[in-house]
């Protein structure tokens, strides 16, 4: 008699995989691409893994799938008009699924996500911008209500 199939699924494996890939990248191990970014004369190079970049960015996927075999096992990609801090944050996001940036950089992160066709980062930025907008609207509503109640109390004679 055959037993019913069961699902073996790890909840920690995706996070462990990301953490290990991030450690490999930070140590420069098994990196097969160097991404050079430059913005207004400031330039930096970032070692990374083609598979991670291609899996998270349609831009990189297109670049790597269209490479000629004569390019060798290691690739170099040059991105101009990308700020070093923004690309470093992009890499941290694609390798960890999280990144901490200042509020005023969220729009720039959205722009780099769109330029590199990274849907996960785009959606994350949109959600954060939506939350920030809702927070501002709530503050404005509370301010307006407090102004109205002050005006009403001033208008009523005691």
C-alpha positions as CSV (number, residue, x, y, z in Angstrom):
1,X,0.0,0.0,0.0
2,X,1.3,3.4,-1.0
3,X,1.3,6.3,1.5
4,X,0.0,9.7,0.6
5,X,2.5,12.3,-0.4
6,X,3.4,15.0,2.2
7,X,4.9,18.4,1.6
8,X,8.2,19.2,3.1
9,X,8.6,23.0,3.1
10,X,11.1,25.1,4.9
11,X,10.0,28.5,6.1
12,X,13.6,29.5,6.9
13,X,15.3,28.3,3.7
14,X,14.6,31.5,1.6
15,X,15.9,33.8,4.3
16,X,18.9,31.5,5.0
17,X,19.6,31.4,1.2
18,X,19.5,35.2,1.0
19,X,21.7,35.6,4.1
20,X,24.3,33.2,2.7
21,X,24.3,34.9,-0.7
22,X,24.8,38.3,1.0
23,X,27.7,36.9,3.0
24,X,29.3,35.5,-0.1
25,X,28.9,38.8,-1.9
26,X,30.3,40.8,1.0
27,X,33.3,38.5,1.1
28,X,33.7,38.6,-2.7
29,X,33.3,34.9,-3.0
30,X,31.9,33.3,-6.1
31,X,31.1,36.7,-7.6
32,X,30.9,36.5,-11.4
33,X,30.0,40.1,-12.2
34,X,31.3,43.5,-11.3
35,X,28.9,46.4,-11.6
36,X,30.5,49.8,-11.9
37,X,28.3,52.8,-11.2
38,X,29.1,56.5,-11.7
39,X,27.3,59.7,-10.9
40,X,28.8,63.1,-11.3
41,X,32.3,61.8,-11.2
42,X,31.8,59.6,-8.2
43,X,32.5,56.0,-9.2
44,X,32.4,52.6,-7.4
45,X,32.6,49.0,-8.2
46,X,30.3,46.3,-6.7
47,X,31.1,42.6,-7.0
48,X,27.9,40.5,-7.3
49,X,26.4,37.3,-8.5
50,X,24.7,37.2,-12.0
51,X,22.1,34.7,-10.8
52,X,20.9,37.0,-7.9
53,X,20.9,40.1,-10.1
54,X,19.1,38.3,-13.0
55,X,16.5,36.8,-10.6
56,X,15.6,40.2,-9.1
57,X,16.1,42.6,-12.0
58,X,14.7,42.2,-15.6
59,X,17.4,44.7,-16.7
60,X,20.2,42.5,-15.5
61,X,18.5,39.4,-16.8
62,X,18.3,40.8,-20.3
63,X,22.0,41.9,-20.1
64,X,23.2,38.5,-18.9
65,X,21.1,36.5,-21.3
66,X,22.3,38.5,-24.2
67,X,26.0,38.2,-23.4
68,X,28.2,36.6,-25.9
69,X,30.1,33.4,-24.6
70,X,33.4,35.0,-25.6
71,X,32.9,37.5,-22.7
72,X,34.2,34.9,-20.4
73,X,32.9,33.7,-17.0
74,X,33.3,37.1,-15.4
75,X,31.2,40.1,-16.6
76,X,31.5,43.8,-16.2
77,X,28.4,46.0,-16.3
78,X,28.6,49.8,-16.3
79,X,25.8,52.0,-15.1
80,X,26.1,55.8,-15.4
81,X,23.8,58.3,-13.7
82,X,23.3,55.9,-10.8
83,X,24.4,57.2,-7.4
84,X,26.8,54.9,-5.5
85,X,24.7,55.0,-2.3
86,X,21.5,54.2,-4.3
87,X,23.1,51.2,-6.0
88,X,24.6,49.9,-2.7
89,X,21.1,50.1,-1.2
90,X,19.6,48.4,-4.3
91,X,22.1,45.5,-3.8
92,X,21.4,45.3,-0.1
93,X,17.7,45.0,-1.0
94,X,18.0,42.3,-3.6
95,X,20.3,40.3,-1.4
96,X,18.3,40.7,1.9
97,X,14.8,41.7,0.9
98,X,15.2,44.8,3.1
99,X,17.1,48.0,3.2
100,X,17.0,51.1,5.4
101,X,17.1,54.5,3.6
102,X,16.3,58.1,4.5
103,X,12.7,59.2,3.7
104,X,14.0,61.6,1.1
105,X,15.8,58.8,-0.8
106,X,12.6,56.7,-1.3
107,X,11.8,58.4,-4.6
108,X,15.4,57.8,-5.8
109,X,15.1,54.2,-4.8
110,X,11.9,54.0,-6.8
111,X,13.7,55.5,-9.8
112,X,16.5,53.0,-9.6
113,X,14.0,50.1,-9.2
114,X,12.3,51.3,-12.4
115,X,15.5,51.8,-14.3
116,X,16.7,48.3,-13.3
117,X,13.2,46.8,-13.7
118,X,13.2,45.4,-10.1
119,X,9.5,44.8,-9.4
120,X,9.9,43.9,-5.7
121,X,11.7,47.1,-4.9
122,X,9.3,49.1,-7.0
123,X,6.3,47.7,-5.1
124,X,8.1,48.2,-1.7
125,X,8.8,51.8,-2.6
126,X,5.2,52.4,-3.8
127,X,3.8,50.9,-0.6
128,X,6.1,53.0,1.6
129,X,5.3,56.2,-0.4
130,X,1.6,55.4,0.0
131,X,2.0,55.0,3.8
132,X,4.0,58.2,4.0
133,X,1.3,60.1,2.1
134,X,-1.5,58.6,4.2
135,X,0.4,59.7,7.3
136,X,0.8,63.3,6.0
137,X,-2.9,63.4,5.1
138,X,-3.9,62.2,8.6
139,X,-1.7,64.9,10.1
140,X,-3.3,67.5,7.9
141,X,-6.8,66.2,8.9
142,X,-5.9,66.3,12.6
143,X,-4.4,69.8,12.2
144,X,-7.5,71.0,10.4
145,X,-9.8,69.5,13.0
146,X,-7.8,71.2,15.8
147,X,-8.0,74.5,14.0
148,X,-11.8,74.2,13.6
149,X,-12.3,73.4,17.2
150,X,-10.1,76.4,18.3
151,X,-12.1,78.7,16.0
152,X,-15.4,77.4,17.4
153,X,-14.2,78.0,21.0
154,X,-13.0,81.5,20.1
155,X,-16.3,82.3,18.3
156,X,-18.5,81.2,21.3
157,X,-18.8,83.9,24.0
158,X,-18.2,82.6,27.5
